[in-house]
């Protein structure tokens, strides 16, 4: 295994991409439905998609507001593993 696999948490890049891409796609879809849809139902669906994207952004933001102690401890364990080749005991 390469050492670069352990330098960052698994899925970090994917998490960043999804954290911003999914809400952006929801907003664009909502705007498209409102622009090209006909009637109040299309407008309602568009508004719901845009509102849902705001909820997704805030949910991700609130989820990352938590205490970083566990992340710091996990990174220290990874650094120790890279240095010694042995995963430290908790």
C-alpha positions in Angstrom: 0.0 0.0 0.0 1.2 3.5 -0.7 1.7 5.9 2.1 -0.4 8.6 0.4 -3.5 6.5 1.1 -3.2 7.3 4.8 -2.4 11.0 4.6 -6.0 12.2 4.4 -9.3 10.7 5.7 -11.0 8.4 3.2 -13.4 10.2 1.0 -12.3 13.7 1.8 -12.2 14.9 -1.8 -15.4 13.1 -2.5 -17.0 14.7 0.5 -16.0 18.2 -0.6 -17.2 17.6 -4.1 -20.6 16.3 -2.9 -20.9 18.9 -0.2 -21.1 21.6 -2.9 -22.1 19.8 -6.1 -25.4 18.3 -4.8 -26.8 21.6 -3.6 -25.6 23.4 -6.7 -27.4 20.8 -8.9 -30.5 21.1 -6.8 -30.5 24.9 -7.2 -30.0 24.6 -11.0 -32.7 22.0 -11.3 -35.0 24.1 -9.2 -34.4 27.2 -11.4 -34.8 25.1 -14.5 -38.1 23.7 -13.3 -39.4 27.2 -12.4 -38.2 28.7 -15.7 -39.5 26.0 -18.1 -42.3 24.5 -16.0 -45.9 25.6 -16.4 -48.1 26.5 -13.5 -47.9 26.8 -9.8 -46.9 23.2 -9.3 -43.7 23.7 -11.3 -43.0 26.9 -9.2 -43.6 25.0 -6.0 -41.3 22.1 -7.0 -38.6 24.6 -8.0 -38.9 26.5 -4.7 -38.8 23.1 -2.8 -35.6 22.1 -4.6 -33.9 25.4 -3.9 -35.0 25.3 -0.2 -33.8 21.7 0.0 -30.4 22.7 -1.3 -30.2 25.2 1.6 -31.0 22.5 4.0 -28.3 20.2 2.6 -25.7 23.0 2.9 -26.6 23.8 6.4 -26.8 20.1 7.4 -23.2 19.6 6.1 -22.1 22.8 7.8 -23.7 21.9 11.2 -22.2 18.4 10.9 -18.7 19.9 10.6 -19.2 22.3 13.5 -18.7 19.6 16.0 -15.6 19.1 18.2 -12.5 18.4 16.2 -10.9 16.4 19.0 -11.7 13.1 17.4 -10.4 14.2 14.0 -7.2 15.5 15.5 -6.7 12.2 17.4 -7.3 10.2 14.2 -4.8 12.2 12.3 -2.2 11.7 15.0 -2.8 8.0 14.9 -2.4 8.0 11.1 0.9 10.0 11.5 2.1 7.5 14.0 1.2 4.6 11.7 3.1 6.2 8.8 6.1 6.7 11.1 6.2 3.3 12.7 4.0 1.0 10.6 2.0 0.1 13.8 -1.4 1.4 14.5 -1.4 3.0 18.0 -3.7 1.5 20.7 -6.5 3.7 22.0 
